[in-house]
Amino acid sequence: MAKKHIPLPSVSRVASSSVAFLEIPIGATYEVLNFVMTGTGLAATMVDGIKLIANGQEIQSFLNLQQLIDINAYHGRAADSAADWCMWFVNDDYSSLEEKALESLGTEGLQSLVIEITLNATWPANGTIAANAYIDTVKQPLGVFNRVKQFAINSAVAGDIDYDKLIKGGAIYKQIHFFKADVNKIVLEADGVKVIDGAKAVLERAQKNVKPFARVPQTAKCTSLDFCLDGYYGDLFRTDGINDLRARLTLGSAGAVQVVTEQLDVFK
């Protein structure tokens, strides 16, 4: 049998104001990691950060558990909670079975693969974390994967602002999420050419129209750009040869915007 559910090793350093640490066994190809947490008054706000690190290189970073839950919800995945949440590597955004498995987390040849979970001072004294995995026993190298990165904008004004810090030079974007409730419009320009020009409602309508796996826009928290609505990796937004890449955001109010990018990348 190629696919299995397996328990993962114990999560160490599970304590308040600590970084819990899970060392993932090398060899299998990971499709989904499932985390089960227990404790008095358990809440997503008790987890301040989640990082996936391969050979010392950070390949996925979530600002906190709630952000991970919101991104999973956008992709229409099974509902998460503070007590039971997942990190996904198989990707139902794609239409074909081959492409769905494209980003599965192969580990052949890696020296280390760890997950760090930052627990804040509100983590309960009786809190626990356990993890299990859905795996493909067929070995493969890490290769292509979903890189999740964080960027921050602090705007002192409402209205239109330009953000020109998106990575260029070959980055391949699947989604870009702008976490602020009132990002009311986004214009994405590459070397002065408009790639996307849409109001929040227009972008969200297109995301809801996707078949068979519609997106679920997190409209009260975030406005997203999505380059995989037709389910084909060939449609992803490639930045080779682009010198100037910027997003023009129309904000309903001043304040912070957390930018989260999901990029198709190759492990080096």
C-alpha positions, 0 to 999 in steps of 0.5 A, a space after each residue: 500500500 503506497 498511502 499510509 496514516 502514521 503517527 509522528 514523533 513526540 513534539 518537544 519543548 511544549 510549554 508556555 513562552 517556548 518554541 515547540 519542536 517537531 523533527 519529521 522523519 526523513 524518507 516518506 513523502 508527506 501529503 498532509 500533517 495533522 496536529 491535535 492540541 489539548 489544554 485548558 481554554 485552548 485557543 488559536 491565539 496561543 500560537 504565535 508562529 509556525 515554521 517549516 524548515 528543511 536543511 536549515 532553510 525556512 520554506 514555509 512561515 505562518 504569522 500565527 495559527 489563525 493565519 494558517 487556519 484562514 489560508 486553509 479555509 480560503 482553499 476550501 479545505 476541511 475546517 481547522 480549529 485550535 484543537 485540530 489543524 493541518 498543514 497541507 502539501 497536496 493541493 486540490 487547487 489543481 485539476 489533474 491528479 498529477 498536479 495535485 501531488 506536485 507539491 507533496 513534501 518529498 524528503 529523500 536526500 534531506 538532512 533535516 526537516 523540522 516544524 517550529 511552533 511558537 507558543 506564547 505566555 497564554 499556553 496552558 500548563 496542561 497543554 499538549 501537541 501530538 502530530 500524525 501524517 498522511 504519507 506516500 511511501 514512494 520516496 522522492 526528493 523535496 524538489 517542487 514545493 509551496 513556499 509561504 512567505 511573510 511581508 508587512 506593510 504599515 500605511 499611515 493613510 487610507 486610499 491608494 498605496 503602492 507596494 513594490 517589495 514582491 519578489 521578482 526574478 523568477 518567482 512563480 506566484 499561485 496566490 498573494 493574500 493581503 490580510 486587512 479587512 478593507 483592502 478594497 481594490 488591487 491593481 497588480 502591475 508588471 513593468 507598467 502593464 496591468 496584470 490584475 485590476 479588480 475591486 475586492 468584490 470582483 476578485 472574490 466573485 471569480 474565486 467563488 466561481 471556481 469548479 470543482 474546488 471553489 475558493 472561500 474568500 476570507 472577506 472579513 480579514 483578507 483580499 486575495 489574488 489567485 493565479 490558479 483559478 483554472 486549476 492549471 500550473 501553466 497559468 501561474 504568474 511568472 516573474 522571469 524578466 520582470 524589472 518592476 513588480 508592484 501592487 497598488 492597494 486601495 485601503 479603506 483605512 490606515 493601518 497594517 497589511 500582512 502580505 502572505 505569498 504562496 509560490 511554486 518553488 524548487 528546493 536548492 
